[in-house]
Amino acid sequence: MLRTLSRVSELPIIVKQLQKVRNCNAAVAVTNKTIVTVTNTKQHQQQQQQQQQQHTKQTNRSSRSYSDNNNNRSNYNSNVNSSNNIGRQQHKNHLRFDSRRSYSSSFFGLFQNAAQAGVAKTNNYATEATVQVNRPFKLHRLEEGPETTVKLTKDEALKYYTQMQTIRRIETAAGNLYKEKIIRGFCHLYSGQEACAVGMKAAMRDVDNIISAYRVHGWTYLMGVPPLGVLGELTGVQSGCARGKGGSMHMYCPNFFGGNGIVGAQVPLGAGVALACKYKGNGGMCLALYGDGAANQGQVFEAYNMAYLWKLPVIFVCENNNYGMGTSAERASCNTDYYTRGDALPGIWVDGMDVLAVRSATEFAIKYVNEQGPLVMETNTYRYSGHSMSDPGTSYRTREEIQEVRQKRDPITSFKELCIELGLITTDEVKAIDLKVRKEVDEATAQAKNGTELPVSHLWTDVYSNNLEPKLRGTNGYDIDHIQERKGVNH
């Protein structure tokens, strides 16, 4: 991440903190690195003259490098003198160093006070920051891609963290209710993939739509259904968003065309929603989500073809969590670069564990599909649970692999520590959000457990959204009147 410090006076703080880090060597080639650039815009010419004079006096001296508490050497910059000289000289014009990015909280706090460059502040608290996405986008048939440098405001940081944390708590509650046998049938959890949904939703406009498969508890919440509406639907009670009739895979609300139980069937439906947007001329588009397991379905490629010919405003999103129903992507697909599988359709690969990268990619994709036509986007992510609650998820991958992803790439933890590092969120605010989310989801869980089911006579209400006949069709041997109650959240 590139940051610029506007005040040279902050450099001694960095030096002291760096001395606490052992074996920090900038010459080592690393991935996931943090780059900090310190710039002094004052007295530029005078400093250059001072540097030239110093260089003449010290030609026979070797540059001194900083040492940690155990005198371990580290080469931050061969042109930088000791920390004492820096303090006396008001620093050099530029001081750059690269350091290995660790996922420990101690290292994330390394630049918490000093490295908040390009950050707008009010009362010593950051209100906006500029962030560089960690993993670069990969492009297919595109000359230009999404922005790699994105802005993040304090309000956005609080919102995204709250949303991801709420989804995680809802899924944890759902898993526990399933184990208690209060939730029956299928139940597919989204834990680990929260950054995908939150990032895409952050880029959506009021006219945009989304349709997905059956891992949709988080999406239902993001599209406007409160936790009680999600958990009540899972337990089959009247407080559910579909009054308990839909269950885990069939939740709906405005602009959300729900989960779909047939593998891959939602993809051509998503193309149909995009066709409706184009027909109405409302400027909207549709996100059609599917997993890596569904990517080999024939109907997916048929939808690609039709959408391309009609230039439909649809983003085909492959949420690649690397495992289908008990099978790794490598064992199931001859081409695991899912963003390239649209052939003539352009594609984008994005780190699905980075909410800001997903947001940037989706913003780019929305603009593209409204101007050019369909696009394929692959979000590379990871699910912590099995394919569904009936799958332990450890027969085709190791527990160590799952634990490693949790520790090093968890989307919520990474985002939280980034925001704290930037000064956008304080630890007290994090604790307050966690407490509020826990309380809300716990209360919703209790109500969902104790809610009442619909009477049997309500099973045939609201079969049609706009009933044109007095009787239900296709009920051979039954004479049933159609009743419209319109009490679900999608009415």
N, C-alpha and C positions, 0 to 999 in steps of 0.2 A: 504494500500500500504506500502510495506516494503522499507525503505530507510535507508542508513547508512551514517552518517556524518564523514568525514575523519579528520575534524579539530575541536578540542575541543573549540577553541576560538569562535566558532559560538554559543555555548550554551547560553551565556548571551542574545543574540538576541532573542532566543526562549523564554527565561524566561520573557523578557519584553513583548513579544507579547502574551504569555499565560496569563499574568496578566490582559490583556485587555478583555479576554474572561470570561464571567460569568458562574458559576456553571459547570465548566469543570471537571467532576469526572470520573476517569479512572475505578473505581470499577463498574460502571454501565454497564450491558451487553447491547451491542448495535450491530446493523447491519450496513453495509456500513461504517466501521470505518477505520480510518487512523492510522497506527502504525509507529512510528518513532523510530529508534534505533540509539543511539549515541555511537560511539566507539572511545576510545582513545587507539591507538596502541603503544604510547610512554610511557616509564617509567612505564611499567605495574607492575613490581615487587616492585618498590619504592612506588607506590600508594597503593598496598595491605598492605605494612608495615605501611604506614601512616594511613590507614583505621583501622587497628587493634589497633594502639595507640589511635586514636580518640575514638574508640569504648570503650576502657578501661576507658578513661576520662569521657565519657558521658553516662555511664550505667544508671544513674538515670535521664537522660533527655529523654523526649519524642521527637520523630522526629517532626520537624517543617515542615508544609506543606505550599506551596505557597498560597497566597491569591490574589484575584482580587482587582480592585479599590474599591469595596464595601465590602472588607474583607470576601467574600464568600470563604469557605474552598474548597480545592480540593486535592485529594490524588494521586499525580502523582507517588510517590514511597516512601514507608515507610522508606527506608534506605537513602533518600536524605535529606540533611540539607537545610538551607535557601539559597537563591540565593547569598547572600554575602559570605557564607561559600564556595559555589561552585566556585565563582570567585577566592577565595584565595587558594583553594586546587587543582586547575587545573582539577576539576571535578572527579567524580568516573569513574571507568572503563566502566560501562554500566548504562545508564539511559533510561528506557523505560516507555512510557506512551501511553495509548489509549485514543482517544478523539472522540466524536461523530462527524460524518461527516455531515456538513450542506451544503446545496446547495446554500447558499448565497455567493455572491462574496467576502464579507469581510472575511469569514472563509476560503474560498479557497485561499485567499492571506496570510493566517496565516503563512505558512511555505515557502512562495515564495522566501525569501532570504536565509533562513537557511537550510531547509530540501531539499537538492538536492543531496542525497546520491548516490554513484555509478554512478554519472553523470560526463561524460567526458566534460571538459570545455576548451574553447579557448577564450582568451580575456574576461574572466568573463561571457561568454555566454555558456549555455549548448549546447553540440552538440549531446549528446546521453544520454538516461535515461533508467533505468530498472523499469518496472511498473508491479504491481500485479493486475490481473483482479479482479473486484469487486465481481462478483457473480460466484460461482464455477460451473464448467461444470457438467452435469449429464450424466451418461454413461449407455448404454444398450448393454449387451453381449461384453463388452470391458474390458480388464484387466487394460489397461493404456489409458489415454486420452491426450488431447492437453496440451501444456505447459501453466501453469498458471502464470508464470513469463515471461514477454516478453520485448524485447528491442524496443525502439522507438528513431529514429534519428530526428534531426531537419528538415532535408529535407522531411522525411516521414510525420512529424507533419504538415508541411506547405502544403504538397500535399493532405493529407486526409482532412484537414480543408477546403481547397479550393474546393475540389471535393464535399464534403457534402454541403457546402454553395451554390455552383453552382446549384446542384440538387434542393435545397430548393427554390432558386430564379426562376429557370425554372418552377417549379410546381406552384409557386405563380403567375407567369405571365400567365401560362396556365389556372389557375382558373379564373383570371380576364378576359382573352380573351373569355372564355366560357360564363361568365356572360354577356359579351358584345355581345354575339351571333355571334362572329367571328369564334369560334370553334364550330362545330356542331357534333351531334352524341354522341358517348360514349367518356368519358374522366375520367380516373382513376388516381388519384394523389398519389404520393409516399411520401408525406410530413410526417415526423416522422420516416420513415423506412430507412433513408439514410445510417446509419451505416451498415446495412445488405449488401447492394450492394457494398459500398466502401470497407468494410472489405473483402468480397469475391474476389473482383477484385484485391485487393492488394496481394492476395496469388496466383492468376492465373499466368500461364506461357504462352508463345506465342502459344504453341500447344494446349492449353485448350479452351474449348467452353462453351457456356451458352445458355440455352433456357428457356423462362419464359412464364408467362400468359400475361395479358393485362396491368399490372401496370409497364410499361417498359420505361417511358421517361428517368428516371435516368440511367438505364442500357444502353440505346442507347448512351447517352452522354459519359458514362464511357468507352464504347467500341470504341470510336473514332469519333463520330459524334459531331460537334460543336453545341452550343445552337441554332444557326440559322437553322441547319438541323433538329433539333427536333421540334422547334416552327413552322418552315415552313411546316413541314409535318402535324402538327396539324391543321394549317389553310388551308391546301390543295393547296399550291402554289409550283412553280417549284424549289424553294430553299430547299424544304424538302428532306430528305435523300432518299425517294422513289419517289421524284418529285411530291409529293402530292397525290399519288395514294393509299397509305396505311392507312394514318390517325393514330389515337392514338394507336390502337392495333396491327398495322402491320408495325413495323420499323425493319430494318435489316442492318447489316454491317458484314464484315469479322469476323468469329468465333462467331457471334451473330445470332442465328437462330430465333430471333425476339419474338415479342409478339404473342400470339395465343388467339383467341376469344372464342374458345370452352373450357368450364371449364374442366380442367384436361387433355385435349388432348395433351398438350405439354410433359407430363410425359413419355408416351411410345415413343414419338419422341426423347426425350432426351436419352432414352435407345438405340435408333437407332443410334444417333450420337456417343454414346460411343462404339457401335458395330463397326462403321466405324473406330474409333480410334484404336481399337484392330485389326481390319482387316488390316489396313495400317501399324500397328506397329510403329506409330510415337510417342508413349509414352504420348499421350494426354488423356484427360478425359473430361467429360461433367457435368456441373451443371444443373440439371433439377429442376427448381423452380415452386412451386405451393403454394397456400394458404390453410389456415385451412378449408375454405369452400369447396375446391376441394379434401380434404384429404379423403372424404368418397366415391369418385368415384371408381367404379369397375376397370376401366382401370389402376388406380394407383397401385392397388395390383397385377394386371396382369403384369405390368412392373416390380414391385419388384421381382416377381417370376422368370420371364424370365432372368432378370439381374443377379439374384443369381445363376441360373443354368448355365449361360454362363460366370459368373465371369466378368461382364462388368465393365469398369472403369467409373462408374457414381455415382455422389453424388445426392441423392434425397433430395432437400432442401424444407422443409415446412416453409414458412414465416408466422408464426402464429401471426397475428396482433390482435387476440382475438375476431374478429367479421367477420362473413361472410357477405352476402348481407342482412344486417338488423337483423342478428341473432348472439347471442353470441356463442362462441365455446361450452360452457357448455350445451346449449340447443340443439345443433346440433350433438354432438358427445358423444358416450358412453365412449370413452377413449380419453381424451384430452392430454395425454402424447404422442404427435405425433412422437417423436423420437423412441418410442418403437413399433410402429405399423408395422414395417417391419418384425416382427416375427423373423425369422432366421437371418435377416439382422441386423448388429450392428447399434447402434444409439448414437447420441450426442445431448444434449440440451445445447444451448448457449444463453447468454444474447444478443439479437439482438439490444440493444441500446448502446452497447459497441463495437466500431469499432475494437479495439485491440483484444477483445475476439473473435469476428467473424473471424478476420484474423488468429489468432492462431488455431482456430477450423478448418478452411478451409485448412490451411497448413497441419495439421494432416490428414484431410480427403483425400486430394489429394494423399499423400504418401500411405495411406491405400488402396484406391481403385485401385491404380496402381499395388499394390502387392497382395491384397487379394480379391478384388471384391467390389461390391456395398455397400453403407452405407447411412443411413438416418440421416439427420441433421435438427434439429428444431431450428429456430431462433425466440426467443420470442420477439416480437416488438409491435408497436402500430401505427395506422394511425390516423392522426388528422382530416382528412376530412371524408366524408361519403364513402361508397363503390365506388360510382362514383359521378360525379357532380350533378346527379339528386337525390341523397340521401343526405338530410341535416345532417344525422349522429347523430341526437340528440333524435330520437324517441325511441331508444333502449339503450341509455346510457345518462348520464347527462352531462351538460356543465361543471359542477364542476370536473367530472372525467377527462375530456379532459384537462382542465386547470391545474389540479394537475400533470398530466404526463408531460405537457409542462414545468412546473416549476421545477419538481424534476428529471425527467429522460430524458429530451431532449438530443438526441445524439450529436448534434452540440455544444450546450452550455456546456455540461459536458466535452466534449473533449477539447474545447477551454480553459476552466478554468483549466483543468488538465495540458495542455501544458504551460500555463502561470505560474502555480504553480511550474512546473519543470524547468522553465526558458528556455524552448525550443522555445517559441514564445513570443514576446513582444506585448504589447497592440498596439503599433504603427504598427507592422506588421499585426495584426488582422484588424485594421482599413484600412490599405492599401489593403488587400485582399478583404474585404467587398466592398470597393469602386470600385475596379477593376471588381469584379464579377457583381456588380449592373450595372455598365456601359456596360459591355459586353452583359448581358441579356437584358437590356433596348434597346440597339441598335438592337439586334436580334429580339426583339418583334416588334419594329417599322418596320423593313424590312419584317417580316412575315405578318404584317397587310397590308402592301402596295404591296406585291408581286403579280405576275400574275399567273393565272392558266394555265395548259397545254391546248392546243387546243384539240378539241374532237378527231381528227385523231390520237392523241398520246395515246389514251386509250388502243389500242391494240398493242403497241410496247413492246418489251421485255417480252412477255408472257412466253417464255421459255428461260432459260439461255443458252442452247445449242440446237438451233432449228434444227431438222432433216428433216422437211418437209417445203415446201415453203408456204403452206397455214395453217391457224389456224384451228385446229380440233374442232369439236363440235359446230360449228357456222352454224347451219342448216338454209338454206335460204340466207346465206351470202357467198360471195366470197372475203375473206380478206387475203391479203398477210401478212406474219409475218415480222416485221421490227425490227431489233436490233439496238438500239441506245447506249446502255451500258453507260448511264449517271448517273445512281444511284450510291450511295456510295458503294453498295454491288457488283458492277461489277468490 
